[in-house]
Amino acid sequence: MLLLFITLYLLSNIAVGVWAARKVTNTQDFVLAGRSLPLVLAASATFATWFGSETIMGAPATFVEGGVLAIIEEPFGSALCLFLVGAFYARPLYRLGITTFCDYFRLRFGRSAELLSALLIIPSYFSWIAAQFIAIGIVMNVVTGIPVFTCIAVSASIVMIYTLLGGMWSISITDFFHNIIIVVALIVLAVMLYERVGGFGALVAQTRPGFFRFFPEPNLKGSIEWLAAWMTIGLGSIPQQDIFQRVMAAKSERTTVQASYLASFLYLTVAMLPLFIGLCGKVLYPNLNQDNQMMIPNLVLRHGNLFLQILFFGALVSAILSVSSGAILAPATVFGENIYRFFRPQISDRTLLRSIRWAVVVITVICVWMSTQRDVSIFELVGESSAFSLVSLFVPLTAGLYWSRATNLGCLLSMAVGIVVWLGCLWIETDHSPMVYGLLASMAGMLVGSLMPEPRMLAPARAEEVNESR
């Protein structure tokens, strides 16, 4: 019975894709839902950016093992990211009427910056998408007993189909309904466990000293690690295309800012539910499962009634697929708009849309393969993806918007030096987070490159055009 209802959930995603396909007449419809989403849909889609495997499975597992300090990255960093997007980035970028972040780099710094940013954005998504596929494979394996790879392959095929059909329209509509269902299921489960654990006082009494400590020890290493955790998603996800597409799909400039703020608030409230449920489960059932990532699914499976199981697993599977869909559409869009069109600037909109859809297929296949080759936690995979964009794209984006002297040379050096230093620090395993070194190197590259005389071969920066639109 449970498998039957989950199957119906999955098929409903395809049905939404078929319906949404009728609203797709051009690339803007497919990528940004025609820039017509009302506040409710825009906020729901933005909130759903990460509200999948990392929030419901990855963060609770990390929380029960390391306490509050271990989950600064998610959900607190995610809430910070969405707030900063609304405060400093959504308005000036929306006014430009662009389709991708790389379009901004072309307008502000030139075509060379557009191409390099596209080459950096696309691979930054592979770990993230693989994390979603791993999660869906594990969940479906527990529920059905079907081999993990089969579950991954079938689920990836479904998400690929409805993404191909409806694009951002499919994502926005499915996100809205899945969010409602999964939140209701989490509230029901939280209330049930709250009663069993005996209230907050009894729960706190059974945790180790310092478990709920929010600030690090007063030493250099602890402080740097704490700041790095805030920056991983808090800053690193700002220049990611999937957030850009969800926010920019709003119907107006005011709506896009409000949607960002509302999504940030939801992350500071709703995302606390999985953490509470995971901790209650660890206290009540310490031997339930050795894999803490499966704590909440196993709680529902073993201690929830059939209605709760149907509600939770159907919504969880669909939510993870929705996150996957947005993550797949983002690099596919960048490929079509900023790589394929870069070399073939005269292509028609119809050909461009076809290239984006083909990119969806290729990216899905690559990430399915990656999900079978990596043996790391969902939480780590998501952090890895955000760190990649932080050390390469965050500084050029921010400097381009708010520093008029930023140049094309500074942008290129910032991207290249940041990613090289980060990779080098990962290889030599530095004492402090490699991401910190990469970010500092990216800032230095922007500063040095922008203050140097710019070679004639590089297109001059056009800060005035961008700044006037703010």
N, C-alpha and C positions, 0 to 999 in steps of 0.2 A: 504493500500500500504506500509506504513512504517513497519508494523508488518511483512509483507511478506518478505521484504528485510532483516530485522533483523533475521528472521528465516533462510534465505539463508546464512547469515553470520555464524550463529551457525552451520548449516549443513556443511559449508565449513571447520570448525574446525575438524569435524569428518572425512571428506574426507582427510584432511591432515594427520590425525592419521592413517587412513587406508593405505595411501601411505607410511608414515614413518615406519609403522610396517614391511615393507619389508626390511628395513635397520637394524632391530633389530635381531641380531643372538645370543647375549649373554648379560650378565648383564652390561658390560661396554658400549655397544651400547645403552642400555635402559637408563642408569643413566647418562652417560657423552657423549652421541652421538659419541662414539668411539674415543673421544679426537681428532676430525677431523674438527672442525668448523673453517672456515676462519675468518679473522678479522671482517668483516662486520657483519656476523651472531653472532660471539662471543660478540662483542660490543653491538649489538642490544638486545641480550638476557640479557646481564648484565644490560643495561639501563632499561630494562623492569621489573627488579626485583620488583620495587615499583611503576612503572608508570601505576597505575591502579586507584582504588577507592580512595586511600589516597592522590594521587597527583592531581587528577582531581576533586574530590568531597570533601574530608576531609580537605586538606590544604587550598583551597579557603574559605571554611566556617570559619575556624579558623582565617584566614588572615583578612577577612572583619570585624570580631568581635574584634580582638586584635592587629592588625597591624603587622609590620615586626617582632617585638620581639616574637610574638606568633608562628611564623613559622620557628624558628631557627632549630627545630628538623627535619622538612620536608618542603622544599627540601634541605636546606643548610647542615644539618646533613647527609643526604643521599649522597650528593656529596662528603663530607668529607670522608665518609666510603669507597666509591669506589676508591677515590684517595689513601687512606692509604692501601687498599688491594693491589693496584698495586705497591705501593712504598715499602711495607715491608712484605707482606704475600704471594702474588701470586707466586713469583719466588721460594722461598724455598719449598713451599708446592707442586708446580707442579713437582719439581724434584723428589719428593718422589714416584710419581706414584700411589698415594692412591686414594680411592674412596670416603671416607667420612672424616670429621674432626675427628671422633672417631677413625679411623684407625691411625691418627697421634698420638692421645693420647695413643694408644696401643704401637706404636713404641717408643715413647719418655718416657712414664711413666709406662707402664705395662697394663695387662688385667683388673685389677680392675678399673683403670682410664678410660679405654675404656667403660666399662659397665656403670659406673656412668655418664659419659658424654653423653652417648646415652639416659639414662633415663631422663636427663635434657633437651636435645635437643628436643626430640619428643613433649612433652607438650608445649614447647615454641611456637610452630606453631599454636596451636589451635585457639588462639585469632585472629591471623593474617588471617587465612583462613576464620574464621567466619566473619571477617570484610568484606572480599571480597564477601561472600555470601549475607550479609546484603545489600551491595551496589547494587549488581546485582538484588536482590529482589525489592529494592526501585525503581530502574530505570525502570525495566520491568513493575512494577505496574503502574507507572506514564504513560508509553507509551501505555500499553494495557488495564489497568483496571483490570487485573487478580489479585487475592489475592496474597499478598507478599509471603506467604509460598509456594504456588504453583509455583511461579516464581523461588524461591530459589531451590526447589526440582528439577524442570526441568533443570535449568541451572547447578546445581551440577551434575546431571546425565550425561549431555553432557560433562562437563569437565572431569569427571571420565572416561568416555568411551574413549576419545581421548588420555588421559594420559595413560590408560591401554594399548592402542594400540601402540603408538609410543614413549612414554617416552620423553627424552630430545630432540630427533629429532623433535617431534611434537611441543614442546614448542619453540624451536629455530626458526623454519620456520614460525610458526604462529606469533611469536613476531615481526619478521622482517616486515611482511606485515601490521600487525595491527599498528605498530609504524608509518609507513609512512602515513597510512590513518588518524589516529587520529591527527598527527601533522598538516597535511594539513587542516583538519576540524578546529582545534584550531586557525590556522593562519587566515583562512577565517573569523571566528567569531571575532577574535581580531581586524582585520582591520575594520570590520563592526562597532563594538562598539567604536573603536577609533574615527571614523568619527562622530558618534552620540554624543559622550561625549565632543567633541570639542578640543581634544588634551591633552597632559600630563599636561599642565599648568592648564587647567580647571578642570581636574580630581584631581590634588593635592589640588587645592583651596577648594574643597568640602569635604576634609577629615579633621579629627580633628587634633589639634596640637600634635606632637610627634608620629603620626601614622607610619611614615617611619623611626623612630629611630631604629638603629641597635644595639647599645650598651646599657646595662642596667643602671639603676641609680647607682651611686657610693656608694653602701652600701653592706654589707655582704650577706644579704638574696637575693637581686637582682642578685648579681654576681654568687652566688651558683646556683640559678635557671637557669641562662643563661648558665653556664657551663654544668649543668645537661642536658639541652636541646640539646646541641651539642653532648654530650656523648650518649644519648639514642639510636639513630640510628648510629651516627658517629662512636662510638666504639662498641655499643651493637650488631650491625648487622654483624660485622666482623666475629665472630665465628658461623655464621648461615649457615646451610647446603645448602640452596637454592642458596645463592651467590657463595658458594664454587663450586657447581655443574655447574653453568653457566660460571664461570670464568675458571674452570678446563676443560671444554669441548673444549677449544681452541686447535688448531692443534700443537702449539709449545709454549715453555716458553716465547719467545719474544711476541708472539701474545696475550698471556693471560695478560701480563703486559700492552701492548698497549690497549687492549680492556677495561681494568679497567680505564685507564686514559681517554680514549675517552668517556666512559659511564659517568664518573664524569663530564666532560665538558658539555655533553648533559644535565645533570641534572641542571647545572648552567645556562643554556640557555632555553631549551625547557620547563622545568618545571616552568619557569616564566610566560608562557602564561596563564595557568589556573588561576594564582593569579591575573593577569591583567584583565582577563575576569570577574572573580568574583567581583573585585572591581568596574569595569565599570557597571556591572549589578546591584550592590547594590546602586550605585549613580543614575543610570537612572531609575531603577524600584525598589524603596525601599520596596514596598508592594507586590512584585512578589510572594514570598513564605516565610512562617515563618521558614522553615527548610533551613538554608543556605547551607547545604550539597547538596541540589537540585538546587542551584542557576544556575549553568551552564546548566544542562539538561533542566530546565524550560525555560531558555533564548532561547535555540535552538528550543524547542518544540513550543514556543509561538511566536517567532519573526524570526525564520529561515524558508527558503523555504523548499520544500520537499526534494530537492537534498541535502541540508545541513543537514537536519534531518537524512536522510538515511546514509550519510557519517559519521556523528558524532555518532549516537546511535549504528549503526552497529559496528563501530570501538571501541567505549567505552565498549560495552558488551563483545566483543571479547577480548579486552585488559584486562579487569577484569578477564575473564576466564583464560587467559594465565598466569596472576599473580597467580591465584588460583592453576593452574596446577602445576607450579613450586613449590609453597608452599606445595602442597599435596605430590608431588614426594619426596621432601627432607626428611621428617620424615619417609616416607615409606621405603626409601633407608636405613636410619639409622637403622630402625627396622630389615630389612633383613640382612644387613651386620654386624651389631654390637650387636644385641640381639639374633636373631634367630640363626645366625651362631656362636655366642658366646657359646651357649649351644649345638649346633650340628655342630662342626667344620669340619666334613667330608662330608657335604652335597655337592651335585653336583651343577654346575652353573645353570642348568635348574631348580632344586628345589629352589635355591636361588631366581631366577627371578620370580618364581611362588609366593614365599612368599612376595616379594616386591609388586607384583600386588594385592595380597589379602590385604596387608596393605593399599594400595591406597583406596580400597573399604571401609574398616573399618574406616579409618581416615575421609573420605568424609562423611560418615554417622554421625560420632561423631560431626563434625563441622556443619553440617546442623542442628543437634539438638541444638548445642550451639548458633547458629544464631537466634534461636527462644526464647532463655532464657535470653539473655543479652540486656540491654537497655542503651547502652553507644555509644558515637560517634565513627565513623570509625577511626578518628585521634587518639583517646584514646586507641582503641584496638590495633592498630599498635604499638604505643609507649609501651604498656604493654608487647607485645611480645619481643621487642628489649631489654627492661629493664631486662627481665628474663635471657636472655643469657649474658648480660653485667655483672651481679653480680655473675654469676656462671662459665662462660667459657672463657671470654676475658683474664683475668689475667693468668690462666694456659697456654692458647695457646701462649700468648706473652712471658711469662717467659720461656716456654719450648724452644722457638725458639732463644731467645736472652740472656738467663741467664744460663750458663752451670751448676750452682749449684742447679738448680731447681730439686726437687726429687718427687717421687711418693707420699710420705706422704704430701709434700707441695701442690701438685696438688689436692689431695683428700680433704685436709683441706680447701683449697681455694674455691673449688666448694661448699662444704657443709656449711661452715661458711658464705659465701657470700649470699647464697640463704636463709638461716635461718634468718640472720640479716635483709635482705630485707623484708621478709615476716613479721617479727616481727614489723618492722617500719611501714609497711603498716597497720598492725592491730592497733597499738597505735596512728597512724596518726601524725607522727613527723612534726615539723615546717618546716624543710628542706626536700628536696626530699629523700624518702626512698632509692632510687637508689644510691645516694651518699654514704650513710652509708653502703649499701651492697657492693659497689665497694671497699671502704676502708677496710671493713672486709675481702673481698676476697684477697686483697693485703697482709693484715696482716697474713692471713692463709697461703699463699704461703711462706712468709718470715719466719715465725716461724717454719712451717713444714719442710722447706728445710734446716734450720740451726740445727734442732734437729737430733740426731742419728736415722737412719731409722730402724724400726723393721725388723727382718729377714723375716717375713711372706710376706713383700711387695717386689715385684720385683724391683731390682735396676734400677735407671734411666739410659738410654743409650743416654746421650746427644751427645757423640761423633758421633754416627751413624747419628743422625739428622743434627748436625752441619756440618759434612763433606759433606752432600748433598747440602748445601747452596752455 
